[in-house]
Structure formats: C-alpha cells, structure tokens
C-alpha cells in the first residue's frame, strides 16, 4: 500500500531528506516572480473579482488549450459565453486532464486558496462556483490579498514600450510586496508588424522625435529604455521564435535597410533578419549599460491556426514547440555583445526540451570577471513547467552548469493563482536533492543544502533584481 496521499503535505517528497528540506527550508521562503503577465491595473486597484472564472479560467491559455483539445466550442473559451458558462465548461474538462500539469495545478489552486480538497467535476461545479464566489466577495480575496497568501516578496510584470510605469510605484505603495516593470522589447524588432501596430508613430508620439533615420530610431528607443530604467526596471524580455537567425549588418547597411523601409514599408526576408539583428544588438548593449538582465525566450512556433489567432488573439494558447534552436545564431548574438564589452546578464529559456543540454552548456561559454552566472539557463518554460520538464531542467543545469547559481522558478502566467507553481517547483527541487542525499551522491550537510535550496528558491533571483541597480 502506498505511503503517499494525493497532494498531501508531502506530495512529490519521496524521502526524509526531501521532506526536511522542503518543510524546514523551501516552503516558507518569500516568492520572487521575475517574469509574469499579471494585469498591472488589477495590482494597482487591488481588484475584487466578481467570480471564480474571472480569476481562474477566463484569461488562462493553458486551460483554454485543454478545452480545445477536448472539443469544447470556442464560444465557451474565448467567445461571448457568460463567466459561469465558461467555468462550467472547464469543470467538465478538468477531470480529463489527469497526467497533465493542469490537474495538479488546479487542485493546488483550489485547495491552497479556497480550501477545496475534493476534485472538481461537473456534478459539484455549482457548489464550487458558489463557495469560491462567496469568498471572493470579501476583502481577504481581493487581487493583492490573494498574492499575500503566497508570500510574494517581489513580482515583475511584462510591459510594452509605451506603458505608463507610474502604476508600478503606486501599486507597490498600496501592497505588501514590490511591483516592478520589465520591458517586453519584441515590438522594436517586429518590423513586419510596424504598419499594422503603428509602432513608429507611437514611438514618435511618446518621444517627440521625428524618426527619419536609423539614428533617430535609436535615439527614440533609448529614451524609452531610459524611462523604464528611471522607473525601477532592470529586466527585459525578448522572444526569439522558432527559426531565429542572427546576422549583424554593418552600420551603413543597417542605415540603408531602415531608409528602404521608410520609403517602401517592406523588406525582403533576408533584409528583415539583418535589420532585426541590428536592433537586437543595439538594445542589448543599452540594457548592459544600465545593468539589466535580458531574458531570451527561444523556440516558440506561434503561427499555427489562423482561425484561433483571429478568434483568441496572439496569446490565445495555440502556439507550438518549434524546432531545436540554431545555437550558432544565439551564440553569435551573445558574442557580438561581448565583443563590444556590453553583454548584459542573460537568461536563456528554451521551449524545446531537446535544447536543455545545449543551453545549459552555453552558460559556460560567456563570462565576466567577478560576475557569477553571467549567462543563466532559465527555468522550465511554458509547456515544459510540468513535473518531468522541471526535473529535467534542474538536472541539466546541475550537470552542465552551476546549480548553486540557478535563479529558480517564475510563473510566466496571467493568473495570480498560478503562484502555486512555486510550491510545485520547490517540492520537485527538494526531492531531487533529497534523492542525491539518499543515494550518497551528496553529503547530508545541513548548511550546504540549506544554502543551495535558499539560493535557488529566493536569494539568487532577489539579488538579480536588487543588484541590477
């Protein structure tokens, strides 16, 4: 008979060393969530949610993906169904997710926050709906109070070039945790979308610079980067999607490419690669000058279903894992920055798990005197932040890099209830280390192991944010 109960106090913890490390070291450490997509207005206003669907279902692309796989009509996912109808549709799908991380996550979220220790299904969905909604009516279940239940120390939202960052300071003043911005820099590179999203016009408006040349473009970008810097930002986030290539053009070629775009509003595919590479190199050097950390999210194949893109938007949960990365392109990017002595601190995220070892080894390919872990292999990302994905990423980091310097988990989520994933991660981490102890692979040294777990779960990410300034 098994000694384990489903999601009991020792779930995922398979030995005494793991149990000790989790309950006495990891469990109560504050959370540093350095990359997420939380709504800054909800943080600023300490949002009160009308119902459980708003906080748990409506904006969760992970759940939406599972619902589509189960054949749920889009009307109940991203369509005009009521919140209750969307919740009921999810309740009907949830039991089918067993084996998927959504099953664990959903149980954890309901149990930890709402005290529900039974499985959601279509038969009890009405009871769960009413129970959660009654709690959400109280101040103890407003947006920021929910985050307090997770013991959040600091969180960093993902922000567009033109966002109002005064909201972060005001949100911090009204909360028990720190709210910082991070720059989602993609729009500056996505020249193919500049016509449809009006990026240049918005950049001109926000900086009062008439962008008539590459130099003016760089001047305007630098103004916005400085604005972020002055408002507490020291993290940037750049997507390098599947098929990423890097070819850095000379200055005169880059000038000619931008001039061509101004005149014709289009470039060839090869020209786009060159121009994107130039801008990426430029902003990377600017980040380095300010002491920022650049997060590179590599390998998503975002253009799959045109129908779902139209219905659900660009972040609707239908992207796929792309091909393994062109490591020469990523290395060339880092090398170009290092040659100019302006390589920012780097976090490499991969969506394709086949690249785990590749990116873990790349952490030792670039370094800086007296700067530990100049290049980091980031935590299991997106489709990989399940039990095996997290375990494999930790093992790769330990095997090819320095686990002691690892910056640990971040949610990359749009739902505040997803902060339960820090508990999920910490248990997996402690169990791995506990297994090493049980097998005699590492000494059962209290100080050594406590420092290791504390660094990974809290100290390293806290230092990354604080030492950026």
Secondary structure, 3 states (H helix, E strand, C coil): CCCCCCCCCCCCCCCHHHHHHHHHHHCCCCEEEEEECCCHHHHHHCCCCCCHHHHHCCCCHHHHHHHHHCCCCHHHCCCCCCHHHHHHHHHHHHHHHCCCHHHHHHHHHHHHHHCCCCCCCCCCHHHHHHHHHHHHCCHHHCHHHHHHHCCEEEEEEEECCCCCCHHHHHHHHCCCCEEEEEEECHHHHCHHHHHHHCHHHHHHHHHCCCCCCHHHHHHHHHHHHHHHHHCCCCEEEEEECCCCCCCCCCHHHHHHHHHHHHHHCCCCHHHHHHHHHHHHHHHHHHHHHCCCEEEEEECEECCCCHHHHHHHCCCCCCCEECCCCCHHHHHHHHHHHHHCCCCCEEEEEECCHHHHHHHHHHCCCCCECCECCCEEECCCCHHHCCHHHHHHHHHHHHHHCCHHHCCCCCCCCCCHHHHHHHHHHHHHHHHHHHHHHHCCCCCCCHHHHHHHHHHHHHHHHHHHHHCCC
